[in-house]
Amino acid sequence: MTTSQLLRVSLGLIGVLFFVAMTACSKSPTANTAASTSQGDNKVAANNQQPSTKSGGLQNEKGDDEEHGHVPGSHGGIIVSLGRDSYHVEAIVTSAGELQLYTLGSDETRVIDIDAQEMTAYVKSPTGTDSTSITVKPQPQPGDGSGKASLFTGKMPEAFKGQAVNVTIPNITIAGERFRLGFTTESAEHGLEGMPAKVSNEAERELYLTPGGIYTQSDIEANGNVTASEKFQGFMAAHDMNPKPGDKICPVTFTKANAKCSWIVGGKKYEFCCPPCVDEFVTLAKTNPDEVKAPEEYVKK
């Protein structure tokens, strides 16, 4: 074989070996890992740009609503999902006008503490357009870590006390991720499936201020000669759909009863979840008194 032929063969072998080496590198775990990491970084970046608010997503500072969470929590509040159920917040607005936010994990029964932080909440009427801002501050609870809190509270504006509201918090940080949080109390008070509607004002006075069935004049006087809406003006209902054994339950909805929402019927004290249920029960006492049980019968078994 001539020198020139040997040179051509050698160059050909070098080319083949180089091709094989490049092919092996393209299939190596390191290359795949790098590609996966790059894709993962892109996903993380996308998630950071658009935090998820699966449920309760009031999406801006003005309180424009898109989706609301209405699932009842262990404190009787509304469970709001964050980040496709990565986290949850139980939101409560008390009758005294305090906003309470309990931070929960992906399991809604598990309390988690998060970095203590002040947040700005925007409050407005469900039918209004103007919102009012309030400051929500951390309130560390027993068991919370240093610099962390599992409860955050704020004072509602006076104009909204006792009223249904939409609440938006544009920025809450959990484990380094930022989320938007939003909810409404409107459905919690008036729109839950199975909850009776309030009777009209004229019919309400006829219902409460005239005796009938087992509902007596003595009952009317014991209740202060007023209607339920008058007695419970400003009452903020919090429906707990999961009463525990031994808990008193509402005779109408069988949700957990609220001791602050009671009414005398037949000389006995009954407890309800909300004023419209009192309407329903007094109607029953006047029209079908045989269906009314003793108060001790309305207990979760």
N, C-alpha and C positions, 0 to 999 in steps of 0.2 A: 504493500500500500504506500502510495506516495505521501510526501509531507503535507501537501495541500489537502489530500483526502482525509488524513488524520486530523487536521485542524478543523475541517467541516464537521466530522463526527463528534469531536470534543465540544464544539460550540452547540451542537444539537443536544448533547447530553446535559449540558449546563442549563439550556433552556427548559428541558423537561423537568429537571430537578427544581428549578425556580418556580415553575407552574404548580408542582405538587406541594411545595412549601407554602405558597400563597393560599392554596385551597384549604390546607389544614388549618391555617390561622383563621380563615373566615368562619370555620366551623367550631372554633374553640369556645369553651365556657366563658372565658374572659370577654370575648367579643360580644357574646349574647348578654352577659351581665351588664356590660356597658350600655348596650342598646336598651335593655330593660330599665336601667337606672335613668337613662335619658327620657324614656317614655313616662316613668314614674314622676320625674321632676316636672314634666309638662302637666301631668294630671294634678299634682299638688299645687302648681302655680294657678291652674284653672280654678281649683277649689278655693284657693285663697282669694281669688278675684271675685268669686261669686259664692259666698257662704250660703249653705242650704238652710231653709226654714220650712220644713215639710208641712208643719201644722202650726197655725197661729201666725201666718206670715203677713202681718201689716208691714208693708214694705218701705215706707218712707217717713220722714220726720213730721209730715203734715197729717199722718194717720190715715192715708188712703189704704183701704183694706182690700186684700186679695183672697185670703183664706184664713179661717179661724180654727183654733182648737177648743173643743168643748168637753173633752173627756174628764170626768170627775176624779180628783186625787184623794189621797188618804187624809188630807186636812180639809176636804170638802171644796177645794179649789179646782181650777181648770188646768189640766195637764197640757203643756205645749211642747211639741217635738222640735228639736234642733238637729240639723245635719243628718237628715234621713234616719232619725231615731238614734243617733250616736249619743245624744244627751236629751234630757227633758227638764222643764221648769214647771213647778206647780205655782200658779198665780192666784192670789187671793186679794180681794178688796173688801176690807172689813166694814161693818156698819159705822165704825168710828172714823172712817175715811183714811185708813192706812193701807198702802199697797205692800203686799208681802210676796217675795219670790223665793221659793225653796229650790235649790239646784239638785238635780237627780241624774243618775247614770242612764245607760241604755235600758237597764231594768228600772222601771218607774218606781219600784219599791225601795231602791237603794239610794240613800242620800250621799252626795259627794260634796266635798268642799273644794272651792275653786279660788283662784287668786282674788284677794280682797281688792275691790275696785269700786269707784264711784261711777254710776251710770246716769245718763239723762233719759228720762221717759217723757213721751209726748202723749197727752191725754186730750180726748175730744169726745163729744157726743156722737153716737152712731149715725145720727142724721145731720150733724154739723160739719163744717169745713175748717173752722179755726181750732187750733190745738194750743194747749198750755203746757209748758215744760216744767218738770219737777226733778229733783235730784234723788236718786236711789242710792243708799249707802249700805255698806256691809255691816252685818250684825253677827259676829262670830258666835257660834254655839258650842256647848260642851262637846269635846271630841274633835273639833276642827283644828287643823294644823296651824302652825305659826304663820302669820301673814295670809291666812286663808279664811273663808267663810262659806257657810252653806245656806245662809239666810240674808236677804237684802230687802230693805224697807224704804219706803218713801211716803210723804204726806200728800194726800190728794188735795187738789184745789177745793176750796169751800163750795164753789159753784157746782161741783160734780158729786158732792157727798149725797149718798142715797140714790144716785142716778146710774143708769146703765152707761158704760163708757167703753171706748176703744183705747187701748194702750199700746204704744209702739216704743221699743227701745232699739235704736239703730245699731248699737254696738255693745255686745257682751262677749268677753273673751274667756274661753275655756280651753285649757291645755294648749295655749298658744294659738288657737284658732278663733277667728272672729265670726260672730253670728248676729243676725237680726232676730229680735223677739217681738211678737205681737199677739194680742188676744182681745176678745171682747167679752164683757159680762152680760151683754144683752140676751143671748140665748140661755145663759145660765139662770137668768131670772125669769124669762118669759117664754122661751122657745123650745125647751127640751121636750122630746117626744114623750107623750103620756102625761104631761103636766096640764092640768085644767086651765082654761082661760078665765080671767077675771070677769065677774058679772058687771053689767053697766051700773052707773052710779044710782039711778032711780031704783032699779031692781035690787041693788045692794041694800039700800035703806029698808026696803020692804022685807028683804030676807032677814036682816039682822035685828030689826027693831019691832017685829011683830012675832008673837009666840005661835007655836004650832007643833004638833007631834009631841016629842019629848023635850023640845026646846021651849022653855018656859019664860015667863016674865021675870022670874028670879034670876034666870041665866042672863037675860038681857041686862039687868041691873048689875049683876056680878061682873059682866064684861065692860061696864062703864057707860052703858047706853050709847055706844058708838059702833061703827062698822069696822070690819077687819082692816080696810085700807086706811081708815082714820087712826086706828090703834097702832098699826104697824107702818106708819108713814116713814119712809127712809130706810126700811128694813132691807138688808141685802141678803137674798137667799143664796145658799151654797148647798147644792144638792149632792149628797153622798150616796151614790148608787150601791155601795157595798157595805151596809151595816154589819157589824159583828154580832155573834150570838150574845143575847142579853141587852143589846141596844134597843131603845125605844124607836119605833118606826112610825112613819106617817100613815094614818088610817086610809089615806087615799092612794098614794103612790108606792107605799111600802119602802121608801127610801128612809135614810136615817132622820129621825125627828130632831127638831131644834127646840130646846127648852124655852127659847125666847119668843117662840111663835106658838103660844098656847091659847086655848079657848074653852070656856065653860059650856058644857052641853049636858042637860039632864042632871045638873048639880055636880058634875064630875069634870075634872080637868083633863083635856086632851092636848097632845103636842103634835105639831105639823112641821112640814118642811118649808112651806111658804104660804102667804096669805090666800092665794087662789084655792089652795086645798081646804082652807077653812070654809070658804064659800061652798065648796062641794059637799063637805061634811055636814054643815048646818042644813043644807038642802036635803040631804039624806035623812037627817034627824027629824025634819019636819014632814017629809013625804013618805019615808019608809023606815020608821023608827025601829021596827023589828030587826033591821039589818045592822043596827049600831051595836057594837060589842063594848064591853067594859074596857076602860083604859089599859088595864093590865094585860089584856089580850093582844094589844098591839106592841108586841116585843119580838125581836128577831129570835127565832128558835135555833 
